[in-house]
Amino acid sequence: MKNKLTILDFALVSVILALSGYLFLMSGFLSKKASSAILIVNGTESDIDISKDAAINVGENFKIKVKSGKIGVFSSDCPKQTCKHVGWISKSGESIVCVPKKILVKIKGKEKYDAVSR
C-alpha cells in the first residue's frame, strides 16, 4: 500500500497553517496597551504613568525610562543584566524582573484575569 498525498491533504494542511498564522498574528494585535505600570522595589509598590515620558532612578545604578507608552530598563549594574535585555514593554501583563536588585516592573491591565480555565 502506497502512501500518496492527495489534493485534500494539501488543502487540509493549508487551512490549518492559515488558521494558525491568523491566530498567531491576532494574538499580538488583541493585546491591550496600558497607561500605567507598577514598580515594586524591595516590596514597596508605586504606580508609574507610562503615557508621559520620564526617567526614573531606582537606587544608584538602576535607571528606568518611560517613552511613548513603553517602559524599559535603561541601565543596571547587576551581573547578567537580563532586566536590561528584556527591552521595552507596553502590553498588559508584561513584566521586567531584576532578581539581584529585587525590582519588578509590571504593566497594569484593565482585565481582572489573564486567562480563564475550566
Secondary structure, 3 states (H helix, E strand, C coil): CCCCCCHHHHHHHHHHHHHHHHHHHHHHHHCCECCEEEEEECCEEEEEECCCCEEEECCCCCEEEEECCEEEEEECCCCCCHHHHCCCECECCCEEEECCCCEEEEECCCCCCCCCCC
